[in-house]
């Protein structure tokens, strides 16, 4: 397993995953079927969105229609003999705090046919190494209360449960756990 920035050589594997139903949420937007053609037509622009350390990307539209500022971010593909998923890290410059619409620093997803191989655990460990470079002492990861697999991924990376809470509107109001992973241990 390795984390990669997409290239035209690796793109086909990603498109095949989208066509099989993988939903990419790693860059603050959900990639839908209608986005596939746009990504194919301007793949260079798509690749530029993976390192947005100055938050120059477009505003993010929440489910209620509100437009909010994009945070600085780094996104990568999880690669395991082909596209296996995505992982993204976002932060606010000079702060550990996140705005209400961004519940955690890190989000990830692994394609269904490559789950249960430890890829998410390794990807989270790798992205935490990148997070250290942003001079954060810790990162927070949020999982839905019933997502036991994701909770195991976080705890295998020394995540400590700090609270159980209800996600606020306009986010989907589900009961969730917030974990903290200290980066300087």
C-alpha positions as CSV (number, residue, x, y, z in Angstrom):
1,X,0.0,0.0,0.0
2,X,1.1,3.5,-0.8
3,X,-0.4,6.9,-1.0
4,X,-0.1,8.6,-4.4
5,X,-1.1,11.7,-6.2
6,X,-3.1,10.7,-9.3
7,X,-1.5,10.5,-12.7
8,X,-2.9,9.9,-16.1
9,X,-1.4,6.4,-15.9
10,X,-3.4,5.6,-12.7
11,X,-6.6,7.4,-13.6
12,X,-8.4,4.5,-15.3
13,X,-8.4,2.4,-12.1
14,X,-10.1,5.4,-10.3
15,X,-12.7,5.7,-13.0
16,X,-13.5,2.0,-12.9
17,X,-14.0,2.3,-9.1
18,X,-16.4,5.2,-9.5
19,X,-18.3,3.3,-12.2
20,X,-18.6,0.4,-9.7
21,X,-20.2,2.7,-7.1
22,X,-17.3,4.0,-5.1
23,X,-18.2,7.5,-3.7
24,X,-15.2,9.8,-3.3
25,X,-15.6,12.2,-0.5
26,X,-12.0,13.0,0.1
27,X,-11.8,16.5,-1.3
28,X,-14.7,18.1,0.5
29,X,-17.1,17.3,-2.3
30,X,-18.8,14.0,-3.2
31,X,-17.7,12.8,-6.7
32,X,-20.9,11.7,-8.4
33,X,-21.5,10.1,-11.8
34,X,-22.0,13.5,-13.4
35,X,-18.4,14.5,-12.2
36,X,-16.7,11.6,-14.0
37,X,-16.9,13.3,-17.5
38,X,-15.7,16.7,-16.1
39,X,-12.7,15.0,-14.3
40,X,-11.8,13.1,-17.5
41,X,-12.0,16.2,-19.6
42,X,-9.8,18.3,-17.3
43,X,-7.7,15.7,-15.4
44,X,-4.9,18.2,-14.9
45,X,-7.2,20.5,-12.9
46,X,-8.5,17.6,-10.9
47,X,-4.9,16.6,-10.0
48,X,-4.2,20.2,-8.8
49,X,-7.0,19.9,-6.2
50,X,-5.0,17.2,-4.3
51,X,-2.5,19.7,-2.8
52,X,-4.5,22.8,-1.8
53,X,-2.3,24.0,1.0
54,X,-3.5,27.6,0.6
55,X,-7.2,26.7,0.3
56,X,-7.5,28.2,-3.2
57,X,-10.2,25.8,-4.3
58,X,-13.9,26.7,-4.8
59,X,-16.2,27.2,-1.9
60,X,-17.9,24.0,-0.6
61,X,-21.6,23.8,-0.8
62,X,-23.2,22.1,2.2
63,X,-26.3,19.9,1.9
64,X,-28.6,22.9,3.0
65,X,-27.1,25.0,0.2
66,X,-24.8,27.2,2.4
67,X,-21.5,27.9,0.8
68,X,-18.5,27.7,3.2
69,X,-14.8,28.4,3.0
70,X,-12.5,25.6,1.9
71,X,-9.8,24.6,4.3
72,X,-6.2,23.9,3.3
73,X,-5.9,20.3,2.4
74,X,-3.9,17.4,1.1
75,X,-5.6,14.4,-0.6
76,X,-4.2,11.2,-1.8
77,X,-5.3,8.0,-3.4
78,X,-4.8,4.7,-1.5
79,X,-3.0,2.5,-4.0
80,X,-2.7,-1.3,-3.7
81,X,-2.1,-2.8,-7.2
82,X,-4.7,-0.4,-8.4
83,X,-7.0,2.3,-6.9
84,X,-8.1,1.2,-3.4
85,X,-9.6,4.4,-1.9
86,X,-9.0,8.0,-0.9
87,X,-7.7,9.8,2.2
88,X,-7.7,13.5,2.9
89,X,-6.3,15.8,5.5
90,X,-7.5,19.3,6.2
91,X,-6.6,21.9,8.8
92,X,-6.7,25.6,9.7
93,X,-3.5,27.4,9.5
94,X,-2.2,28.2,13.0
95,X,-4.9,26.3,14.9
96,X,-6.0,22.9,15.9
97,X,-9.6,24.0,15.8
98,X,-11.9,23.3,12.8
99,X,-15.0,25.1,11.7
100,X,-18.4,23.6,12.5
101,X,-18.8,22.1,9.0
102,X,-15.6,20.1,9.2
103,X,-15.8,17.6,12.0
104,X,-12.4,16.0,11.7
105,X,-9.0,16.6,10.2
106,X,-8.9,13.3,8.3
107,X,-11.4,11.4,6.2
108,X,-10.9,8.2,4.3
109,X,-12.7,5.6,2.3
110,X,-11.7,2.2,0.8
111,X,-13.4,0.6,-2.1
112,X,-15.6,-2.3,-1.0
113,X,-13.6,-5.0,-2.8
114,X,-10.4,-4.0,-1.0
115,X,-11.7,-3.7,2.5
116,X,-10.5,-5.8,5.4
117,X,-6.9,-5.8,4.2
118,X,-5.6,-3.2,6.6
119,X,-5.3,-0.5,3.9
120,X,-7.2,2.2,5.8
121,X,-5.1,1.6,8.9
122,X,-1.9,2.0,6.9
123,X,-3.2,5.0,5.0
124,X,-4.2,6.7,8.2
125,X,-0.7,6.1,9.6
126,X,0.8,7.6,6.5
127,X,-1.3,10.7,6.3
128,X,-0.6,11.3,10.0
129,X,3.1,11.6,9.0
130,X,2.1,14.4,6.5
131,X,0.0,16.0,9.3
132,X,3.1,16.3,11.5
133,X,4.7,18.5,8.8
134,X,1.8,21.0,9.4
135,X,3.0,21.5,13.0
136,X,-0.1,20.0,14.6
137,X,0.2,18.2,17.9
138,X,-2.8,16.1,17.2
139,X,-5.5,15.4,14.6
140,X,-9.1,14.4,15.1
141,X,-11.1,11.8,13.2
142,X,-14.9,11.4,13.5
143,X,-16.7,8.1,12.9
144,X,-20.4,7.3,13.0
145,X,-21.3,5.4,16.2
146,X,-22.1,2.3,14.2
147,X,-19.0,2.3,12.0
148,X,-17.1,-0.3,14.0
149,X,-14.6,-0.9,11.2
150,X,-13.5,2.7,11.0
151,X,-13.3,2.9,14.8
152,X,-10.9,0.0,14.7
153,X,-8.8,1.8,12.1
154,X,-8.5,4.9,14.3
155,X,-7.7,3.0,17.5
156,X,-5.0,0.9,15.7
157,X,-3.4,4.3,15.1
158,X,-3.5,5.2,18.8
159,X,-6.7,7.2,18.5
160,X,-8.3,8.1,21.8
161,X,-12.1,8.5,22.1
162,X,-12.7,12.0,23.4
163,X,-16.4,12.4,22.9
164,X,-19.7,11.0,21.5
165,X,-21.9,13.7,20.0
166,X,-24.7,14.4,17.5
167,X,-23.5,15.9,14.3
168,X,-24.9,19.4,13.9
169,X,-27.2,20.7,11.2
170,X,-26.7,21.1,8.3
171,X,-24.6,17.9,8.5
172,X,-26.4,14.6,8.6
173,X,-27.5,14.5,12.3
174,X,-26.1,11.1,13.3
175,X,-24.5,10.0,16.6
176,X,-20.8,10.0,16.2
177,X,-17.5,9.4,18.0
178,X,-14.6,11.9,17.9
179,X,-11.1,10.5,18.3
180,X,-7.8,12.3,18.8
181,X,-4.5,11.0,17.5
182,X,-1.5,12.6,19.1
183,X,1.3,13.1,16.6
184,X,4.3,13.7,18.8
185,X,4.4,10.4,20.7
